[in-house]
Amino acid sequence: YKFSAFNTNFSSGKKQGEITCFDIAYTLFADDEGIPCYHFLLNDKKELMHDNQLVKIAHLVHREKKHVQFVASILRDKLPAELNQEHLFVVRLSQAEKLFKIEHA
């Protein structure tokens, strides 16, 4: 199968959804074929995606949780209500709660 990028606007929500789905599909394919691969996906710019895309990806990842861990940085107010639930958050960051706890002098 040959992939071709006729729309190279990688910042669009649709393109972000396509990239995420490809990453998940490749991880599942690699497992089926015995190809070593990472089982976590780090993602950014997911606030550009439509709510229905985020929800469908969340359902897929939940169904395949033995094979895929999905990590996305996204602003809380951009999350669809269905995904804005405490049990889905692993790490929460803010201006006061930073990941590396680096202080500016």
Contact map, one row per residue, 1 for C-alpha under 8 A:
111000000000000000000000000000000000000000000000000000000000000000000000000000000000000000000000000000000
111100000000000000000000000000000000000000000000000000000000000000000000000000000000000000000000000000000
111110000000000000000000000000000000000000000000000000000000000000000000000000000000000000000000000000000
011111000000000000000000000000000000000000000000000000000000000000000000000000000000000000000000000000000
001111110000000000000000000000000000000000000000000000000000000000000000000000000000000000000000000000000
000111110000000000000000000000000000000000000000000000000000000000000000000000000000000000000000000000000
000011111100000000000000000000000000000000000000000000000000000000000000000000000000000000000000000000000
000011111100000000000000000000000000000000000000000000000000000000000000000000000000000000000000000000000
000000111111001000000000000000000000000000000000000000000000000000000000000000000000000000000000000000000
000000111111001100000000000000000000000000000000000000000000000000000000000000000000000000000000000000000
000000001111101100000000000000000000000000001001000000000000000000000000000000000000000000000000000000000
000000001111111100000000000000000000000000000001100000000000000000000000000000000000000000000000000000000
000000000011111110000000000000000000000000000111110000000000000000000000000000000000000000000000000000000
000000000001111111000000000000000000000000000000110000000000000000000000000000000000000000000000000000000
000000001111111111100000000000000000000000000000000000000000000000000000000000000000000000000000000000000
000000000111111111110000000000000000000000001101100000000000000000000000000000000000000000000000000000000
000000000000111111111000000000000000000000000000100011000000000000000000000000000000000000000000000000000
000000000000011111111100000000000000000000000000000000000000000000000000000000000000000000000000000000000
000000000000001111111110000000000000000000000000000000000000000000000000000000000000000000000000000000000
000000000000000111111111000000000000000000100000000000000000000000000000000000000000000000000000000000000
000000000000000011111111100000000000000000000000000000001000000000000000000000000000000000000000000000000
000000000000000001111111110000000000000000000000000000000000000000000000000000000000000000000000000000000
000000000000000000111111111000000000000010000000000000000000000000000000000000000000000000000000000000000
000000000000000000011111111100000000000010000000000000000000000000010000000000000000000000000000000000000
000000000000000000001111111110000000000000000000000000000000000000000000000000000000000000000000000000000
000000000000000000000111111111000000000000000000000000000000000000000000000000000000000000000000000000000
000000000000000000000011111111100000111000000000000000000000000000110000000000000000000000000000000000000
000000000000000000000001111111110000000000000000000000000000000000110000000000000000000000000000000000000
000000000000000000000000111111111000000000000000000000000000000000000000000000000000000000000000000000000
000000000000000000000000011111111111100000000000000000000000000000000000000000000000000000000000000000000
000000000000000000000000001111111111100000000000000000000000000000100000000000000000000000000000000000000
000000000000000000000000000111111110000000000000000000000000000000000000000000000000000000000000000000000
000000000000000000000000000011111110000000000000000000000000000000000000000000000000000000000000000000000
000000000000000000000000000001111111000000000000000000000000000000000000000000000000000000000000000000000
000000000000000000000000000001111111100000000000000000000000000000000000000000000000000000000000000000000
000000000000000000000000000001100111110000000000000000000000000000000000000000000000000000000000000000000
000000000000000000000000001001100011111000000000000000000000000000000000000000000000000000000000000000000
000000000000000000000000001000000001111110000000000000000000000000000000000000000000000000000000000000000
000000000000000000000000001000000000111110000000000000000000000000111000000000000000000000000000000000000
000000000000000000000000000000000000011111000000000000000000000000011110000000000000000000000000000000000
000000000000000000000011000000000000011111100000000000000000000000011110000000000000000000000000000000000
000000000000000000000000000000000000000111110000000000000000000000000111000000000000000000000000000000000
000000000000000000010000000000000000000011111100000000000000000000000111100000000000000000000000000000000
000000000000000000000000000000000000000001111100000000000000000000000001110000000000000000000000000000000
000000000010000100000000000000000000000000111111100000000000000000000000110000000000000000000000000000000
000000000000100100000000000000000000000000111111100001000000000000000001110000000000000000000000000000000
000000000000100000000000000000000000000000001111110000000000000000000000011001100000000000000000000000000
000000000011100100000000000000000000000000001111110000000000000000000000000000000000000000000000000000000
000000000001110110000000000000000000000000001111111011000000000000000000000000000000000000000000000000000
000000000000110000000000000000000000000000000011111111000000000000000000000000000000000000000000000000000
000000000000000000000000000000000000000000000000111111100000000000000000000000110000000000000000000000000
000000000000000000000000000000000000000000000000011111110000000000000000000000000000000000000000000000000
000000000000000010000000000000000000000000000000111111111000000000000000000000000000000000000000000000000
000000000000000010000000000000000000000000000100111111111100000000000000000000010000000000000000000000000
000000000000000000000000000000000000000000000000001111111110000000000000000000010110000000000000000000000
000000000000000000000000000000000000000000000000000111111111000000000000000000000000000000000000000000000
000000000000000000001000000000000000000000000000000011111111100000000000000000000000000000000000000000000
000000000000000000000000000000000000000000000000000001111111110000000000000000000010000000000000000000000
000000000000000000000000000000000000000000000000000000111111111000000000000000000000000000000000000000000
000000000000000000000000000000000000000000000000000000011111111100000000000000000000000000000000000000000
000000000000000000000000000000000000000000000000000000001111111110011100000000000000000000000000000000000
000000000000000000000000000000000000000000000000000000000111111110000000000000000000000000000000000000000
000000000000000000000000000000000000000000000000000000000011111110000000000000000000000000000000000000000
000000000000000000000000000000000000000000000000000000000001111111110000000000000000000000000000000000000
000000000000000000000000000000000000000000000000000000000000111111111000000000000000000000000000000000000
000000000000000000000000000000000000000000000000000000000000000111110000000000000000000000000000000000000
000000000000000000000000001100100000001000000000000000000000000111111000000000000000000000000000000000000
000000000000000000000001001100000000001110000000000000000000100111111100000000000000000000000000000000000
000000000000000000000000000000000000001110000000000000000000100010111110000000000000000000000000000000000
000000000000000000000000000000000000000111100000000000000000100000011111000000000000000000000000000000000
000000000000000000000000000000000000000111100000000000000000000000001111100000000000000000000000000000000
000000000000000000000000000000000000000001110100000000000000000000000111110000000000000000000000000000000
000000000000000000000000000000000000000000111100000000000000000000000011111000000000000000000000000000000
000000000000000000000000000000000000000000011110000000000000000000000001111101100000000000000000000000000
000000000000000000000000000000000000000000000010000000000000000000000000111111100000000000000000000000000
000000000000000000000000000000000000000000000000000000000000000000000000011111100001000000000000000000000
000000000000000000000000000000000000000000000000000000000000000000000000001111100000000000000000000000000
000000000000000000000000000000000000000000000010000000000000000000000000011111110000000000000000000000000
000000000000000000000000000000000000000000000010001000000000000000000000011111111011000000000000000000000
000000000000000000000000000000000000000000000000001001100000000000000000000001111111000000000000000000000
000000000000000000000000000000000000000000000000000000000000000000000000000000111111100000000000000000000
000000000000000000000000000000000000000000000000000000100000000000000000000000011111100000000000000000000
000000000000000000000000000000000000000000000000000000100100000000000000000000111111100100000000000000000
000000000000000000000000000000000000000000000000000000000000000000000000000100111111110100000000000000000
000000000000000000000000000000000000000000000000000000000000000000000000000000001111111110000000000000000
000000000000000000000000000000000000000000000000000000000000000000000000000000000001111110000000000000000
000000000000000000000000000000000000000000000000000000000000000000000000000000000000111111000000000000000
000000000000000000000000000000000000000000000000000000000000000000000000000000000011111111000000000000000
000000000000000000000000000000000000000000000000000000000000000000000000000000000000111111110000000000000
000000000000000000000000000000000000000000000000000000000000000000000000000000000000001111110000000000000
000000000000000000000000000000000000000000000000000000000000000000000000000000000000000011111000000000000
000000000000000000000000000000000000000000000000000000000000000000000000000000000000000011111100100000000
000000000000000000000000000000000000000000000000000000000000000000000000000000000000000000111111111000000
000000000000000000000000000000000000000000000000000000000000000000000000000000000000000000011111110000000
000000000000000000000000000000000000000000000000000000000000000000000000000000000000000000001111110000000
000000000000000000000000000000000000000000000000000000000000000000000000000000000000000000001111110000000
000000000000000000000000000000000000000000000000000000000000000000000000000000000000000000011111111010000
000000000000000000000000000000000000000000000000000000000000000000000000000000000000000000001111111111000
000000000000000000000000000000000000000000000000000000000000000000000000000000000000000000001000111110000
000000000000000000000000000000000000000000000000000000000000000000000000000000000000000000000000011111000
000000000000000000000000000000000000000000000000000000000000000000000000000000000000000000000000111111100
000000000000000000000000000000000000000000000000000000000000000000000000000000000000000000000000010111110
000000000000000000000000000000000000000000000000000000000000000000000000000000000000000000000000000011111
000000000000000000000000000000000000000000000000000000000000000000000000000000000000000000000000000001111
000000000000000000000000000000000000000000000000000000000000000000000000000000000000000000000000000000111
